[in-house]
Structure formats: structure tokens, C-alpha cells
Amino acid sequence: MRDAKLDGVYLRGERNFSCGTECYRAYDVDVDSGTIFITITGQASAVSKNILGRYKLGPTDTKWTKIQDGIPSE
């Protein structure tokens, strides 16, 4: 996920010191009829707000499509 590359830039390791950044963001993967769906959730300290939401990749797709915006669980 491209947002994870920004962990160092956003100092997420320091902001989520007690448990680590991965404790505060989650990814749920579902597959239905050859289409992959990923839902990204988490707190604003661990993942950018514009990344949160639900994405899909169909059998003939070459790029992920965001199909629903998400809200941080603060």
C-alpha cells in the first residue's frame, strides 16, 4: 500500500510508539466472483485519511478503484 511508504515521513513509528503502527490500521480482503475487495481502516495517526475506504480490483482491471471513502476510527 503506497501510504505505508510514508510511515517514516509522517513519524508514525513515534506517534504509535506503544504498540506500533500496525496496531492502529487494518486491512480486510474479500473476493467475490473474481473481484478482489480491500477495506482499509484505522486511526489517523497510522494511515492517511484519504487512503481509508473500500477498493476493488476486477478480473480485467489493471488498477485499483476506490468505491467508498472511509473515516478514521479515532
PDB file of N, CA, C, O and CB in Angstrom:
ATOM      1  N   MET A   1       0.840  -1.174   0.000  1.00  0.00           N
ATOM      2  CA  MET A   1       0.000   0.000   0.000  1.00  0.00           C
ATOM      3  C   MET A   1       0.887   1.239   0.000  1.00  0.00           C
ATOM      4  O   MET A   1       1.792   1.358   0.826  1.00  0.00           O
ATOM      5  CB  MET A   1      -0.957  -0.003   1.213  1.00  0.00           C
ATOM      6  N   ARG A   2       0.634   2.140  -0.903  1.00  0.00           N
ATOM      7  CA  ARG A   2       1.528   3.288  -1.076  1.00  0.00           C
ATOM      8  C   ARG A   2       1.616   4.149   0.174  1.00  0.00           C
ATOM      9  O   ARG A   2       2.662   4.750   0.417  1.00  0.00           O
ATOM     10  CB  ARG A   2       1.065   4.135  -2.241  1.00  0.00           C
ATOM     11  N   ASP A   3       0.574   4.231   0.967  1.00  0.00           N
ATOM     12  CA  ASP A   3       0.592   5.059   2.170  1.00  0.00           C
ATOM     13  C   ASP A   3       1.590   4.540   3.197  1.00  0.00           C
ATOM     14  O   ASP A   3       2.157   5.332   3.950  1.00  0.00           O
ATOM     15  CB  ASP A   3      -0.796   5.120   2.785  1.00  0.00           C
ATOM     16  N   ALA A   4       1.817   3.244   3.245  1.00  0.00           N
ATOM     17  CA  ALA A   4       2.756   2.675   4.215  1.00  0.00           C
ATOM     18  C   ALA A   4       4.175   3.162   3.960  1.00  0.00           C
ATOM     19  O   ALA A   4       4.987   3.201   4.885  1.00  0.00           O
ATOM     20  CB  ALA A   4       2.713   1.147   4.168  1.00  0.00           C
ATOM     21  N   LYS A   5       4.487   3.532   2.724  1.00  0.00           N
ATOM     22  CA  LYS A   5       5.812   4.048   2.400  1.00  0.00           C
ATOM     23  C   LYS A   5       6.075   5.379   3.089  1.00  0.00           C
ATOM     24  O   LYS A   5       7.227   5.793   3.219  1.00  0.00           O
ATOM     25  CB  LYS A   5       5.964   4.203   0.894  1.00  0.00           C
ATOM     26  N   LEU A   6       5.022   6.052   3.531  1.00  0.00           N
ATOM     27  CA  LEU A   6       5.160   7.368   4.157  1.00  0.00           C
ATOM     28  C   LEU A   6       5.300   7.288   5.673  1.00  0.00           C
ATOM     29  O   LEU A   6       5.341   8.326   6.333  1.00  0.00           O
ATOM     30  CB  LEU A   6       3.973   8.230   3.805  1.00  0.00           C
ATOM     31  N   ASP A   7       5.373   6.092   6.244  1.00  0.00           N
ATOM     32  CA  ASP A   7       5.455   5.954   7.695  1.00  0.00           C
ATOM     33  C   ASP A   7       6.609   6.761   8.277  1.00  0.00           C
ATOM     34  O   ASP A   7       6.434   7.461   9.274  1.00  0.00           O
ATOM     35  CB  ASP A   7       5.608   4.490   8.074  1.00  0.00           C
ATOM     36  N   GLY A   8       7.785   6.671   7.664  1.00  0.00           N
ATOM     37  CA  GLY A   8       8.941   7.418   8.155  1.00  0.00           C
ATOM     38  C   GLY A   8       8.773   8.919   8.012  1.00  0.00           C
ATOM     39  O   GLY A   8       9.161   9.683   8.896  1.00  0.00           O
ATOM     40  N   VAL A   9       8.194   9.340   6.900  1.00  0.00           N
ATOM     41  CA  VAL A   9       7.976  10.761   6.642  1.00  0.00           C
ATOM     42  C   VAL A   9       7.020  11.345   7.679  1.00  0.00           C
ATOM     43  O   VAL A   9       7.240  12.454   8.166  1.00  0.00           O
ATOM     44  CB  VAL A   9       7.423  10.976   5.218  1.00  0.00           C
ATOM     45  N   TYR A  10       5.972  10.617   8.018  1.00  0.00           N
ATOM     46  CA  TYR A  10       4.966  11.105   8.963  1.00  0.00           C
ATOM     47  C   TYR A  10       5.289  10.757  10.414  1.00  0.00           C
ATOM     48  O   TYR A  10       4.492  11.035  11.310  1.00  0.00           O
ATOM     49  CB  TYR A  10       3.615  10.543   8.604  1.00  0.00           C
ATOM     50  N   LEU A  11       6.455  10.148  10.652  1.00  0.00           N
ATOM     51  CA  LEU A  11       6.885   9.777  12.011  1.00  0.00           C
ATOM     52  C   LEU A  11       5.852   8.906  12.715  1.00  0.00           C
ATOM     53  O   LEU A  11       5.639   9.046  13.919  1.00  0.00           O
ATOM     54  CB  LEU A  11       7.149  11.032  12.845  1.00  0.00           C
ATOM     55  N   ARG A  12       5.211   8.008  11.971  1.00  0.00           N
ATOM     56  CA  ARG A  12       4.170   7.169  12.552  1.00  0.00           C
ATOM     57  C   ARG A  12       4.718   6.230  13.623  1.00  0.00           C
ATOM     58  O   ARG A  12       4.008   5.899  14.573  1.00  0.00           O
ATOM     59  CB  ARG A  12       3.489   6.366  11.466  1.00  0.00           C
ATOM     60  N   GLY A  13       5.959   5.800  13.483  1.00  0.00           N
ATOM     61  CA  GLY A  13       6.553   4.943  14.492  1.00  0.00           C
ATOM     62  C   GLY A  13       6.587   5.611  15.849  1.00  0.00           C
ATOM     63  O   GLY A  13       6.309   4.973  16.864  1.00  0.00           O
ATOM     64  N   GLU A  14       6.927   6.896  15.877  1.00  0.00           N
ATOM     65  CA  GLU A  14       6.962   7.659  17.119  1.00  0.00           C
ATOM     66  C   GLU A  14       5.557   7.953  17.631  1.00  0.00           C
ATOM     67  O   GLU A  14       5.313   7.899  18.837  1.00  0.00           O
ATOM     68  CB  GLU A  14       7.725   8.960  16.918  1.00  0.00           C
ATOM     69  N   ARG A  15       4.639   8.260  16.730  1.00  0.00           N
ATOM     70  CA  ARG A  15       3.270   8.598  17.144  1.00  0.00           C
ATOM     71  C   ARG A  15       2.512   7.379  17.645  1.00  0.00           C
ATOM     72  O   ARG A  15       1.558   7.516  18.410  1.00  0.00           O
ATOM     73  CB  ARG A  15       2.509   9.231  15.987  1.00  0.00           C
ATOM     74  N   ASN A  16       2.925   6.185  17.224  1.00  0.00           N
ATOM     75  CA  ASN A  16       2.260   4.947  17.633  1.00  0.00           C
ATOM     76  C   ASN A  16       3.234   4.058  18.408  1.00  0.00           C
ATOM     77  O   ASN A  16       3.235   2.837  18.255  1.00  0.00           O
ATOM     78  CB  ASN A  16       1.704   4.192  16.399  1.00  0.00           C
ATOM     79  N   PHE A  17       4.053   4.685  19.233  1.00  0.00           N
ATOM     80  CA  PHE A  17       5.156   4.009  19.902  1.00  0.00           C
ATOM     81  C   PHE A  17       4.714   2.839  20.783  1.00  0.00           C
ATOM     82  O   PHE A  17       5.387   1.809  20.814  1.00  0.00           O
ATOM     83  CB  PHE A  17       5.912   4.996  20.731  1.00  0.00           C
ATOM     84  N   SER A  18       3.612   2.976  21.487  1.00  0.00           N
ATOM     85  CA  SER A  18       3.215   1.963  22.475  1.00  0.00           C
ATOM     86  C   SER A  18       3.052   0.567  21.876  1.00  0.00           C
ATOM     87  O   SER A  18       3.376  -0.427  22.526  1.00  0.00           O
ATOM     88  CB  SER A  18       1.920   2.375  23.134  1.00  0.00           C
ATOM     89  N   CYS A  19       2.564   0.487  20.674  1.00  0.00           N
ATOM     90  CA  CYS A  19       2.219  -0.813  20.098  1.00  0.00           C
ATOM     91  C   CYS A  19       2.745  -0.977  18.673  1.00  0.00           C
ATOM     92  O   CYS A  19       2.901  -2.099  18.191  1.00  0.00           O
ATOM     93  CB  CYS A  19       0.713  -0.999  20.110  1.00  0.00           C
ATOM     94  N   GLY A  20       3.011   0.116  18.017  1.00  0.00           N
ATOM     95  CA  GLY A  20       3.443   0.078  16.626  1.00  0.00           C
ATOM     96  C   GLY A  20       2.316   0.478  15.700  1.00  0.00           C
ATOM     97  O   GLY A  20       1.139   0.330  16.029  1.00  0.00           O
ATOM     98  N   THR A  21       2.682   0.980  14.552  1.00  0.00           N
ATOM     99  CA  THR A  21       1.695   1.489  13.595  1.00  0.00           C
ATOM    100  C   THR A  21       0.685   0.429  13.176  1.00  0.00           C
ATOM    101  O   THR A  21      -0.495   0.737  13.005  1.00  0.00           O
ATOM    102  CB  THR A  21       2.397   2.029  12.367  1.00  0.00           C
ATOM    103  N   GLU A  22       1.125  -0.803  13.011  1.00  0.00           N
ATOM    104  CA  GLU A  22       0.217  -1.854  12.532  1.00  0.00           C
ATOM    105  C   GLU A  22      -0.921  -2.149  13.521  1.00  0.00           C
ATOM    106  O   GLU A  22      -1.935  -2.726  13.130  1.00  0.00           O
ATOM    107  CB  GLU A  22       1.005  -3.132  12.268  1.00  0.00           C
ATOM    108  N   CYS A  23      -0.771  -1.770  14.767  1.00  0.00           N
ATOM    109  CA  CYS A  23      -1.855  -1.963  15.749  1.00  0.00           C
ATOM    110  C   CYS A  23      -3.030  -1.023  15.483  1.00  0.00           C
ATOM    111  O   CYS A  23      -4.148  -1.275  15.931  1.00  0.00           O
ATOM    112  CB  CYS A  23      -1.327  -1.741  17.177  1.00  0.00           C
ATOM    113  N   TYR A  24      -2.773   0.050  14.760  1.00  0.00           N
ATOM    114  CA  TYR A  24      -3.779   1.090  14.580  1.00  0.00           C
ATOM    115  C   TYR A  24      -4.310   1.196  13.162  1.00  0.00           C
ATOM    116  O   TYR A  24      -5.043   2.133  12.847  1.00  0.00           O
ATOM    117  CB  TYR A  24      -3.216   2.400  14.985  1.00  0.00           C
ATOM    118  N   ARG A  25      -3.951   0.248  12.299  1.00  0.00           N
ATOM    119  CA  ARG A  25      -4.544   0.214  10.955  1.00  0.00           C
ATOM    120  C   ARG A  25      -4.823  -1.236  10.595  1.00  0.00           C
ATOM    121  O   ARG A  25      -4.126  -2.153  11.030  1.00  0.00           O
ATOM    122  CB  ARG A  25      -3.602   0.885   9.889  1.00  0.00           C
ATOM    123  N   ALA A  26      -5.860  -1.418   9.791  1.00  0.00           N
ATOM    124  CA  ALA A  26      -6.269  -2.785   9.450  1.00  0.00           C
ATOM    125  C   ALA A  26      -6.684  -2.842   7.981  1.00  0.00           C
ATOM    126  O   ALA A  26      -7.126  -1.853   7.396  1.00  0.00           O
ATOM    127  CB  ALA A  26      -7.436  -3.262  10.366  1.00  0.00           C
ATOM    128  N   TYR A  27      -6.526  -4.032   7.411  1.00  0.00           N
ATOM    129  CA  TYR A  27      -6.890  -4.282   6.024  1.00  0.00           C
ATOM    130  C   TYR A  27      -7.740  -5.546   5.988  1.00  0.00           C
ATOM    131  O   TYR A  27      -7.344  -6.577   6.532  1.00  0.00           O
ATOM    132  CB  TYR A  27      -5.622  -4.421   5.112  1.00  0.00           C
ATOM    133  N   ASP A  28      -8.888  -5.472   5.361  1.00  0.00           N
ATOM    134  CA  ASP A  28      -9.772  -6.630   5.246  1.00  0.00           C
ATOM    135  C   ASP A  28      -9.912  -6.949   3.755  1.00  0.00           C
ATOM    136  O   ASP A  28     -10.226  -6.068   2.955  1.00  0.00           O
ATOM    137  CB  ASP A  28     -11.184  -6.358   5.918  1.00  0.00           C
ATOM    138  N   VAL A  29      -9.678  -8.199   3.392  1.00  0.00           N
ATOM    139  CA  VAL A  29      -9.716  -8.612   1.983  1.00  0.00           C
ATOM    140  C   VAL A  29     -10.871  -9.584   1.775  1.00  0.00           C
ATOM    141  O   VAL A  29     -11.037 -10.541   2.531  1.00  0.00           O
ATOM    142  CB  VAL A  29      -8.365  -9.264   1.551  1.00  0.00           C
ATOM    143  N   ASP A  30     -11.668  -9.325   0.736  1.00  0.00           N
ATOM    144  CA  ASP A  30     -12.775 -10.205   0.333  1.00  0.00           C
ATOM    145  C   ASP A  30     -12.651 -10.470  -1.161  1.00  0.00           C
ATOM    146  O   ASP A  30     -12.159  -9.627  -1.912  1.00  0.00           O
ATOM    147  CB  ASP A  30     -14.174  -9.568   0.678  1.00  0.00           C
ATOM    148  N   VAL A  31     -13.098 -11.645  -1.587  1.00  0.00           N
ATOM    149  CA  VAL A  31     -13.124 -11.985  -3.009  1.00  0.00           C
ATOM    150  C   VAL A  31     -14.532 -12.440  -3.361  1.00  0.00           C
ATOM    151  O   VAL A  31     -15.131 -13.249  -2.651  1.00  0.00           O
ATOM    152  CB  VAL A  31     -12.071 -13.092  -3.355  1.00  0.00           C
ATOM    153  N   ASP A  32     -15.055 -11.912  -4.468  1.00  0.00           N
ATOM    154  CA  ASP A  32     -16.394 -12.288  -4.912  1.00  0.00           C
ATOM    155  C   ASP A  32     -16.397 -12.360  -6.437  1.00  0.00           C
ATOM    156  O   ASP A  32     -16.192 -11.350  -7.111  1.00  0.00           O
ATOM    157  CB  ASP A  32     -17.469 -11.272  -4.395  1.00  0.00           C
ATOM    158  N   SER A  33     -16.626 -13.538  -6.969  1.00  0.00           N
ATOM    159  CA  SER A  33     -16.711 -13.753  -8.420  1.00  0.00           C
ATOM    160  C   SER A  33     -15.497 -13.208  -9.168  1.00  0.00           C
ATOM    161  O   SER A  33     -15.641 -12.609 -10.234  1.00  0.00           O
ATOM    162  CB  SER A  33     -17.971 -13.107  -8.964  1.00  0.00           C
ATOM    163  N   GLY A  34     -14.325 -13.409  -8.623  1.00  0.00           N
ATOM    164  CA  GLY A  34     -13.099 -12.983  -9.286  1.00  0.00           C
ATOM    165  C   GLY A  34     -12.705 -11.539  -9.033  1.00  0.00           C
ATOM    166  O   GLY A  34     -11.660 -11.098  -9.511  1.00  0.00           O
ATOM    167  N   THR A  35     -13.506 -10.802  -8.300  1.00  0.00           N
ATOM    168  CA  THR A  35     -13.182  -9.420  -7.960  1.00  0.00           C
ATOM    169  C   THR A  35     -12.654  -9.375  -6.532  1.00  0.00           C
ATOM    170  O   THR A  35     -13.243  -9.966  -5.627  1.00  0.00           O
ATOM    171  CB  THR A  35     -14.423  -8.495  -8.123  1.00  0.00           C
ATOM    172  N   ILE A  36     -11.546  -8.674  -6.333  1.00  0.00           N
ATOM    173  CA  ILE A  36     -10.937  -8.538  -5.014  1.00  0.00           C
ATOM    174  C   ILE A  36     -11.359  -7.198  -4.417  1.00  0.00           C
ATOM    175  O   ILE A  36     -11.287  -6.163  -5.079  1.00  0.00           O
ATOM    176  CB  ILE A  36      -9.380  -8.648  -5.096  1.00  0.00           C
ATOM    177  N   PHE A  37     -11.798  -7.230  -3.166  1.00  0.00           N
ATOM    178  CA  PHE A  37     -12.168  -6.025  -2.432  1.00  0.00           C
ATOM    179  C   PHE A  37     -11.256  -5.895  -1.225  1.00  0.00           C
ATOM    180  O   PHE A  37     -11.027  -6.870  -0.510  1.00  0.00           O
ATOM    181  CB  PHE A  37     -13.664  -6.060  -1.999  1.00  0.00           C
ATOM    182  N   ILE A  38     -10.733  -4.693  -0.995  1.00  0.00           N
ATOM    183  CA  ILE A  38      -9.923  -4.426   0.183  1.00  0.00           C
ATOM    184  C   ILE A  38     -10.533  -3.231   0.901  1.00  0.00           C
ATOM    185  O   ILE A  38     -10.802  -2.195   0.292  1.00  0.00           O
ATOM    186  CB  ILE A  38      -8.426  -4.162  -0.196  1.00  0.00           C
ATOM    187  N   THR A  39     -10.749  -3.386   2.207  1.00  0.00           N
ATOM    188  CA  THR A  39     -11.227  -2.299   3.043  1.00  0.00           C
ATOM    189  C   THR A  39     -10.097  -1.904   3.976  1.00  0.00           C
ATOM    190  O   THR A  39      -9.568  -2.742   4.706  1.00  0.00           O
ATOM    191  CB  THR A  39     -12.508  -2.705   3.840  1.00  0.00           C
ATOM    192  N   ILE A  40      -9.724  -0.629   3.954  1.00  0.00           N
ATOM    193  CA  ILE A  40      -8.635  -0.114   4.782  1.00  0.00           C
ATOM    194  C   ILE A  40      -9.248   0.778   5.855  1.00  0.00           C
ATOM    195  O   ILE A  40      -9.950   1.741   5.545  1.00  0.00           O
ATOM    196  CB  ILE A  40      -7.576   0.672   3.922  1.00  0.00           C
ATOM    197  N   THR A  41      -8.978   0.453   7.114  1.00  0.00           N
ATOM    198  CA  THR A  41      -9.485   1.230   8.242  1.00  0.00           C
ATOM    199  C   THR A  41      -8.332   1.555   9.178  1.00  0.00           C
ATOM    200  O   THR A  41      -7.251   0.977   9.063  1.00  0.00           O
ATOM    201  CB  THR A  41     -10.607   0.462   8.995  1.00  0.00           C
ATOM    202  N   GLY A  42      -8.560   2.471  10.095  1.00  0.00           N
ATOM    203  CA  GLY A  42      -7.544   2.781  11.087  1.00  0.00           C
ATOM    204  C   GLY A  42      -7.654   4.179  11.624  1.00  0.00           C
ATOM    205  O   GLY A  42      -8.516   4.961  11.223  1.00  0.00           O
ATOM    206  N   GLN A  43      -6.756   4.480  12.548  1.00  0.00           N
ATOM    207  CA  GLN A  43      -6.704   5.802  13.147  1.00  0.00           C
ATOM    208  C   GLN A  43      -5.850   6.723  12.292  1.00  0.00           C
ATOM    209  O   GLN A  43      -4.975   6.266  11.555  1.00  0.00           O
ATOM    210  CB  GLN A  43      -6.157   5.731  14.582  1.00  0.00           C
ATOM    211  N   ALA A  44      -6.105   8.010  12.393  1.00  0.00           N
ATOM    212  CA  ALA A  44      -5.391   8.990  11.586  1.00  0.00           C
ATOM    213  C   ALA A  44      -3.888   8.990  11.858  1.00  0.00           C
ATOM    214  O   ALA A  44      -3.110   9.392  10.993  1.00  0.00           O
ATOM    215  CB  ALA A  44      -5.955  10.368  11.839  1.00  0.00           C
ATOM    216  N   SER A  45      -3.473   8.554  13.024  1.00  0.00           N
ATOM    217  CA  SER A  45      -2.041   8.516  13.327  1.00  0.00           C
ATOM    218  C   SER A  45      -1.324   7.394  12.578  1.00  0.00           C
ATOM    219  O   SER A  45      -0.096   7.394  12.493  1.00  0.00           O
ATOM    220  CB  SER A  45      -1.831   8.350  14.825  1.00  0.00           C
ATOM    221  N   ALA A  46      -2.074   6.444  12.039  1.00  0.00           N
ATOM    222  CA  ALA A  46      -1.474   5.272  11.409  1.00  0.00           C
ATOM    223  C   ALA A  46      -1.686   5.176   9.902  1.00  0.00           C
ATOM    224  O   ALA A  46      -0.956   4.454   9.223  1.00  0.00           O
ATOM    225  CB  ALA A  46      -2.013   4.052  12.045  1.00  0.00           C
ATOM    226  N   VAL A  47      -2.659   5.882   9.379  1.00  0.00           N
ATOM    227  CA  VAL A  47      -2.940   5.835   7.942  1.00  0.00           C
ATOM    228  C   VAL A  47      -3.593   7.153   7.529  1.00  0.00           C
ATOM    229  O   VAL A  47      -4.412   7.697   8.270  1.00  0.00           O
ATOM    230  CB  VAL A  47      -3.863   4.616   7.584  1.00  0.00           C
ATOM    231  N   SER A  48      -3.240   7.663   6.363  1.00  0.00           N
ATOM    232  CA  SER A  48      -3.795   8.929   5.893  1.00  0.00           C
ATOM    233  C   SER A  48      -5.291   8.812   5.638  1.00  0.00           C
ATOM    234  O   SER A  48      -5.771   7.797   5.134  1.00  0.00           O
ATOM    235  CB  SER A  48      -3.082   9.384   4.622  1.00  0.00           C
ATOM    236  N   LYS A  49      -6.016   9.859   5.991  1.00  0.00           N
ATOM    237  CA  LYS A  49      -7.480   9.857   5.854  1.00  0.00           C
ATOM    238  C   LYS A  49      -7.921   9.605   4.408  1.00  0.00           C
ATOM    239  O   LYS A  49      -8.933   8.943   4.180  1.00  0.00           O
ATOM    240  CB  LYS A  49      -8.056  11.191   6.344  1.00  0.00           C
ATOM    241  N   ASN A  50      -7.174  10.126   3.432  1.00  0.00           N
ATOM    242  CA  ASN A  50      -7.589   9.952   2.036  1.00  0.00           C
ATOM    243  C   ASN A  50      -7.371   8.525   1.530  1.00  0.00           C
ATOM    244  O   ASN A  50      -7.854   8.183   0.450  1.00  0.00           O
ATOM    245  CB  ASN A  50      -6.833  10.925   1.148  1.00  0.00           C
ATOM    246  N   ILE A  51      -6.657   7.687   2.283  1.00  0.00           N
ATOM    247  CA  ILE A  51      -6.437   6.295   1.904  1.00  0.00           C
ATOM    248  C   ILE A  51      -7.550   5.394   2.449  1.00  0.00           C
ATOM    249  O   ILE A  51      -7.856   4.357   1.859  1.00  0.00           O
ATOM    250  CB  ILE A  51      -5.069   5.814   2.412  1.00  0.00           C
ATOM    251  N   LEU A  52      -8.150   5.788   3.568  1.00  0.00           N
ATOM    252  CA  LEU A  52      -9.192   4.966   4.189  1.00  0.00           C
ATOM    253  C   LEU A  52     -10.353   4.738   3.232  1.00  0.00           C
ATOM    254  O   LEU A  52     -10.742   5.644   2.496  1.00  0.00           O
ATOM    255  CB  LEU A  52      -9.697   5.624   5.475  1.00  0.00           C
ATOM    256  N   GLY A  53     -10.906   3.534   3.240  1.00  0.00           N
ATOM    257  CA  GLY A  53     -12.061   3.239   2.404  1.00  0.00           C
ATOM    258  C   GLY A  53     -12.026   1.831   1.835  1.00  0.00           C
ATOM    259  O   GLY A  53     -11.273   0.969   2.289  1.00  0.00           O
ATOM    260  N   ARG A  54     -12.862   1.624   0.832  1.00  0.00           N
ATOM    261  CA  ARG A  54     -13.001   0.310   0.195  1.00  0.00           C
ATOM    262  C   ARG A  54     -12.573   0.429  -1.266  1.00  0.00           C
ATOM    263  O   ARG A  54     -12.939   1.376  -1.961  1.00  0.00           O
ATOM    264  CB  ARG A  54     -14.474  -0.225   0.305  1.00  0.00           C
ATOM    265  N   TYR A  55     -11.788  -0.553  -1.715  1.00  0.00           N
ATOM    266  CA  TYR A  55     -11.243  -0.579  -3.070  1.00  0.00           C
ATOM    267  C   TYR A  55     -11.609  -1.897  -3.741  1.00  0.00           C
ATOM    268  O   TYR A  55     -11.878  -2.894  -3.071  1.00  0.00           O
ATOM    269  CB  TYR A  55      -9.707  -0.383  -3.054  1.00  0.00           C
ATOM    270  N   LYS A  56     -11.615  -1.889  -5.088  1.00  0.00           N
ATOM    271  CA  LYS A  56     -11.876  -3.131  -5.807  1.00  0.00           C
ATOM    272  C   LYS A  56     -10.914  -3.274  -6.975  1.00  0.00           C
ATOM    273  O   LYS A  56     -10.437  -2.293  -7.545  1.00  0.00           O
ATOM    274  CB  LYS A  56     -13.330  -3.179  -6.303  1.00  0.00           C
ATOM    275  N   LEU A  57     -10.646  -4.533  -7.311  1.00  0.00           N
ATOM    276  CA  LEU A  57      -9.843  -4.883  -8.477  1.00  0.00           C
ATOM    277  C   LEU A  57     -10.531  -6.047  -9.160  1.00  0.00           C
ATOM    278  O   LEU A  57     -10.538  -7.166  -8.648  1.00  0.00           O
ATOM    279  CB  LEU A  57      -8.362  -5.241  -8.084  1.00  0.00           C
ATOM    280  N   GLY A  58     -11.112  -5.776 -10.323  1.00  0.00           N
ATOM    281  CA  GLY A  58     -11.830  -6.807 -11.065  1.00  0.00           C
ATOM    282  C   GLY A  58     -10.887  -7.672 -11.891  1.00  0.00           C
ATOM    283  O   GLY A  58      -9.707  -7.351 -12.029  1.00  0.00           O
ATOM    284  N   PRO A  59     -11.403  -8.765 -12.438  1.00  0.00           N
ATOM    285  CA  PRO A  59     -10.587  -9.710 -13.203  1.00  0.00           C
ATOM    286  C   PRO A  59      -9.864  -9.084 -14.399  1.00  0.00           C
ATOM    287  O   PRO A  59      -8.786  -9.544 -14.775  1.00  0.00           O
ATOM    288  CB  PRO A  59     -11.453 -10.832 -13.688  1.00  0.00           C
ATOM    289  N   THR A  60     -10.437  -8.053 -14.991  1.00  0.00           N
ATOM    290  CA  THR A  60      -9.798  -7.427 -16.151  1.00  0.00           C
ATOM    291  C   THR A  60      -9.224  -6.049 -15.831  1.00  0.00           C
ATOM    292  O   THR A  60      -8.697  -5.379 -16.719  1.00  0.00           O
ATOM    293  CB  THR A  60     -10.795  -7.308 -17.287  1.00  0.00           C
ATOM    294  N   ASP A  61      -9.318  -5.621 -14.577  1.00  0.00           N
ATOM    295  CA  ASP A  61      -8.803  -4.307 -14.180  1.00  0.00           C
ATOM    296  C   ASP A  61      -7.276  -4.319 -14.100  1.00  0.00           C
ATOM    297  O   ASP A  61      -6.665  -5.344 -13.799  1.00  0.00           O
ATOM    298  CB  ASP A  61      -9.401  -3.884 -12.824  1.00  0.00           C
ATOM    299  N   THR A  62      -6.684  -3.184 -14.369  1.00  0.00           N
ATOM    300  CA  THR A  62      -5.232  -3.037 -14.226  1.00  0.00           C
ATOM    301  C   THR A  62      -4.883  -2.107 -13.068  1.00  0.00           C
ATOM    302  O   THR A  62      -3.716  -1.992 -12.696  1.00  0.00           O
ATOM    303  CB  THR A  62      -4.616  -2.506 -15.529  1.00  0.00           C
ATOM    304  N   LYS A  63      -5.888  -1.442 -12.495  1.00  0.00           N
ATOM    305  CA  LYS A  63      -5.677  -0.541 -11.361  1.00  0.00           C
ATOM    306  C   LYS A  63      -6.794  -0.725 -10.344  1.00  0.00           C
ATOM    307  O   LYS A  63      -7.915  -1.097 -10.691  1.00  0.00           O
ATOM    308  CB  LYS A  63      -5.610   0.932 -11.831  1.00  0.00           C
ATOM    309  N   TRP A  64      -6.466  -0.458  -9.075  1.00  0.00           N
ATOM    310  CA  TRP A  64      -7.473  -0.472  -8.015  1.00  0.00           C
ATOM    311  C   TRP A  64      -8.381   0.730  -8.179  1.00  0.00           C
ATOM    312  O   TRP A  64      -7.927   1.812  -8.551  1.00  0.00           O
ATOM    313  CB  TRP A  64      -6.813  -0.472  -6.611  1.00  0.00           C
ATOM    314  N   THR A  65      -9.679   0.542  -7.899  1.00  0.00           N
ATOM    315  CA  THR A  65     -10.657   1.617  -7.929  1.00  0.00           C
ATOM    316  C   THR A  65     -11.226   1.797  -6.534  1.00  0.00           C
ATOM    317  O   THR A  65     -11.680   0.836  -5.912  1.00  0.00           O
ATOM    318  CB  THR A  65     -11.782   1.325  -8.955  1.00  0.00           C
ATOM    319  N   LYS A  66     -11.202   3.032  -6.041  1.00  0.00           N
ATOM    320  CA  LYS A  66     -11.795   3.315  -4.733  1.00  0.00           C
ATOM    321  C   LYS A  66     -13.300   3.434  -4.925  1.00  0.00           C
ATOM    322  O   LYS A  66     -13.769   4.247  -5.722  1.00  0.00           O
ATOM    323  CB  LYS A  66     -11.196   4.624  -4.094  1.00  0.00           C
ATOM    324  N   ILE A  67     -14.057   2.619  -4.188  1.00  0.00           N
ATOM    325  CA  ILE A  67     -15.503   2.611  -4.358  1.00  0.00           C
ATOM    326  C   ILE A  67     -16.254   3.180  -3.157  1.00  0.00           C
ATOM    327  O   ILE A  67     -17.465   3.392  -3.219  1.00  0.00           O
ATOM    328  CB  ILE A  67     -15.969   1.212  -4.622  1.00  0.00           C
ATOM    329  N   GLN A  68     -15.522   3.430  -2.050  1.00  0.00           N
ATOM    330  CA  GLN A  68     -16.171   4.008  -0.864  1.00  0.00           C
ATOM    331  C   GLN A  68     -15.097   4.668  -0.003  1.00  0.00           C
ATOM    332  O   GLN A  68     -14.054   4.074   0.270  1.00  0.00           O
ATOM    333  CB  GLN A  68     -16.954   2.911  -0.044  1.00  0.00           C
ATOM    334  N   ASP A  69     -15.366   5.912   0.422  1.00  0.00           N
ATOM    335  CA  ASP A  69     -14.456   6.603   1.327  1.00  0.00           C
ATOM    336  C   ASP A  69     -14.639   6.087   2.737  1.00  0.00           C
ATOM    337  O   ASP A  69     -15.724   5.635   3.103  1.00  0.00           O
ATOM    338  CB  ASP A  69     -14.678   8.119   1.280  1.00  0.00           C
ATOM    339  N   GLY A  70     -13.585   6.152   3.527  1.00  0.00           N
ATOM    340  CA  GLY A  70     -13.634   5.711   4.914  1.00  0.00           C
ATOM    341  C   GLY A  70     -13.412   6.860   5.872  1.00  0.00           C
ATOM    342  O   GLY A  70     -13.077   7.973   5.467  1.00  0.00           O
ATOM    343  N   ILE A  71     -13.604   6.571   7.165  1.00  0.00           N
ATOM    344  CA  ILE A  71     -13.432   7.556   8.220  1.00  0.00           C
ATOM    345  C   ILE A  71     -12.528   6.953   9.282  1.00  0.00           C
ATOM    346  O   ILE A  71     -12.728   5.801   9.668  1.00  0.00           O
ATOM    347  CB  ILE A  71     -14.803   7.994   8.824  1.00  0.00           C
ATOM    348  N   PRO A  72     -11.532   7.702   9.771  1.00  0.00           N
ATOM    349  CA  PRO A  72     -10.662   7.148  10.815  1.00  0.00           C
ATOM    350  C   PRO A  72     -11.452   6.765  12.063  1.00  0.00           C
ATOM    351  O   PRO A  72     -12.446   7.407  12.403  1.00  0.00           O
ATOM    352  CB  PRO A  72      -9.571   8.153  11.181  1.00  0.00           C
ATOM    353  N   SER A  73     -11.003   5.725  12.732  1.00  0.00           N
ATOM    354  CA  SER A  73     -11.678   5.266  13.955  1.00  0.00           C
ATOM    355  C   SER A  73     -11.014   5.886  15.179  1.00  0.00           C
ATOM    356  O   SER A  73     -10.407   5.185  15.989  1.00  0.00           O
ATOM    357  CB  SER A  73     -11.652   3.715  14.053  1.00  0.00           C
ATOM    358  N   GLU A  74     -11.132   7.199  15.306  1.00  0.00           N
ATOM    359  CA  GLU A  74     -10.486   7.897  16.417  1.00  0.00           C
ATOM    360  C   GLU A  74     -11.360   7.941  17.628  1.00  0.00           C
ATOM    361  O   GLU A  74     -10.965   8.494  18.655  1.00  0.00           O
ATOM    362  CB  GLU A  74     -10.110   9.292  16.022  1.00  0.00           C
TER     363      GLU A  74
END
